[in-house]
Amino acid sequence: MPTRSLAAAACALLIGTAALAADPPRSPRLGRAATPAEVLAGDISIPPDGTGLPPGRGSVAQGRDIYAQQCQSCHGEGGAGRPADRLTGGIGSLATPAPVRTVASFWPYATTVFDYIRRAMPIQAPQSMTDDEVYAVLAYILSVDRIVPADAVLDAAAVRAIRMPNREGFVPWPSNR
């Protein structure tokens, strides 16, 4: 490329960059800012302390049936994994050379497991399960590793009371929010 063409291209680039800096593109002004009430209505987050857990309840037996229909094709029988992540087992393995990261071995709070299931599962239809179904699936998954008994019925109070095996493996949730 001749020197003149190169100099002209560099000059055009500098002029264009300077013009953008002096007069940045304006936003398309689509939509409007959400009101605080709209943001709150769409916030389904459940923090570790369980604030916002919805009413409802579900048993291990109900969860076993729902799991078989909604979860087993991805997470395997009893949460053993394949093709998606394993959900059960692995308790006490995190400090070993072959850690097994599962709900039981890794997750510090049952409340946030509820949040994740409700928000993201099943993968083909996130947020399609009722709160009762989420409580039931959570009860079933936790029962496989005996975190809750085989006849457990979970509701908001019961989920808050669950002490996960790896609770102390994380920085504590601040209690003075």
N, C-alpha and C positions, 0 to 999 in steps of 0.2 A: 504494500500500500504506500503510495507516495506520501512524503512528509506533510504536504499541504492538507491532504485528505485526513490524515491522522490528527493533525492540529485542529482541523475544522470539527471533527467528531468529538474531540476532547472538549473543545469550546462549547459545542452544543450541549454536551452532557453537563458541564458546569453551569451553564445558563439555566437549563431545565431544573437542575437540583436547587439552584438558588431561587427560582420562581416558586417551586413547591414549598420551600422553607418559608418564603415570605407570605405565601397565600395557600396554606394547607387545604386539601380538599375538605369540603363540608360533609357532614353526615347526611344520609338520605332522609333523615327525620321521619322514619317509619315507626309507627306505634307510639306508645307513651310509657313513661316509667310506671312500674307497678306500685300500687299503694301498699303501705305497711300491712293492712288487713288482707290484701290479696297475697302478699308474700307469706304471711302467717297461715292462711288457709291452704296453701300448697306445700307447707313444710310438714313432712311426715317423719322427720328425723326423731329417733329415739336415742338419747345419750346414755352413757353407762349407768347413770342413776335411775333410769327408767321413766323419767319425766315424759309424759305424753303417751305412755302405753295405753292402747285403746281398751274399751270394755270388750269382753269376750272370754272364751275359754275353749280348751281343746284337750282331749285325752290322748294317751299313748296309742290306744286301740284305734281311735279315729285317725291319728297321724300315720299309723302304719298303712292304712288303706289309701289315704291321700298321697303318701310318699310313693306307694306302688304305682299309682296312676300318674302323678305329676313329676316325680323326681328320679325314680329308679332307672329310667332309660338313660339318664346322663351320669348319675352318681352311683349306680350299681346297687345290688341287693345289700341291704343293711348299711348302706353308706360306704361300701368298700372301695368305691371309685371305679373309673373307666366308663365311658371315655372322659368324663370330666373329673374334677378333683375328688379325692377321697374325703369323706366327712367324719369318719369315725376311726377310733384306734389312735395309736401313737402317743398316748399319755406317758410322760416322762422321757420322751425321746429327743426333745429339743436340744439338750446339751450333749448329745451323742454325735459321733461322726456321721450318722445317717438319720437326721431328724425327719419326723413324719408330721407335717403341719396339717392339722385337722381342726374341726370345731372343738373337739375335746382337749386336744393337746396344746393348742395355740391360743384360741380366743379367750380373752380375759373376762368378758361379761356376757351373760345370756341375753341381756336386754338388747345389746347391739347385734346379736345373732338374729333375734326377732326382727330388728330393723332391716337387716340385710335380706332376710328371706322375704319379708313383706315388700321391700322396694325392688328387688332384682329377680325374684324367682316366680314361676319357672322361667327359664331363659327365653322360651318362645312366646311367653305372654306375661311379662313382668307386671306386678301389681294387680294380677287377676284373682288372686286368692282372697277369700274373706279373712277378717281378723281371726275368727274361730279356726279356720283352716291353718293359718300361720301358727297359732298357739299349738294346734294339734301336731303339725309337722315338727315344730321345735321340740315338743314333748317326746315324740318318737325318736328323733335324732339323739337327744340327750339320754334317752333310756337305753340305747344300744350300748353306750359306755357306762351305764349305771350311775350317771350323774343324777338322774331322777329315777324313782322306782318304776317298775313295769306297769303299775296301775295309776301313775300320776295323772293329774288333771291340772293343766297350767292356766293361769289367768295373770293379770298384771301383778298382783301381790306375790304370787308364787314365783314368777319370773324374776322379780326384783330380789327375792330371797335366795336364789340359786347362787352357789359359790362355785365358780368354774375352777378346774384344776390348775390353770395357769394364771389365776388372778394376780398373783404376786410377781409375775414375769414382766409387768409393764409399769410405767409411771402411773401412780394413782390419779384417779379423776378428782379434780378439786371439788370439795363438798360445799364450798362457800361461793356459789355462782351468783 
